[in-house]
Every structure is written in C-alpha cells, then in structure tokens.
Amino acid sequence: MAIVSLDATETTLDQLLARVEAGEEIILARGENPIAKLTPMQLAKPRPRPQFGAWKDKVTVGPEFFEPLPEEELRLWEGGD
C-alpha cells in the first residue's frame, strides 16, 4: 500500500488511478496525516440469466386455476364495486 502526498496527486492522478485499477490500494496524505484511501471498486457480479424450465416440477397450477371466476370476484378485478 503506497502513501502519496496530495501535492503529488495533482500531477500523477492518472498514474495513481491506473495502479488502483491494477488492484493496488493507495493512501492519500496531507503532510504525514492520511486523509483518504483509493481502492478498486468491488462491482457486483451479473446475475445469471434465468434458465428455461427451472421451475418445472416445483410449481404446479391446479385445474381450478382455469375455472371461470365467480361474478362478484370478476367485478372486483374489472374495477367494479
């Protein structure tokens, strides 16, 4: 871990960021007092795409799902009172 003065960062920021991208951590200091740490970003890993058929045999729909709704419930779904 390198310690770099703020004065030096004005002229070498590009180089410092390249070192951080390579995995190095750098401490920025004002005089001898550390004030900040540059570290590489920990980006979230992309989630895998859903696999077709992944829920097969885990979720079932019974025959009652396909039966018509009672009139009262149908009215509620359609925005009636």
ABEGO torsion letter per residue (X at the ends): XBBBBAAAAAAAAAAAAAAAAAGBBBBBBBEABBABBBBBBBBBBBBBBBBBGAABGABBBBAAAABBBBAAAAAAAAGBX
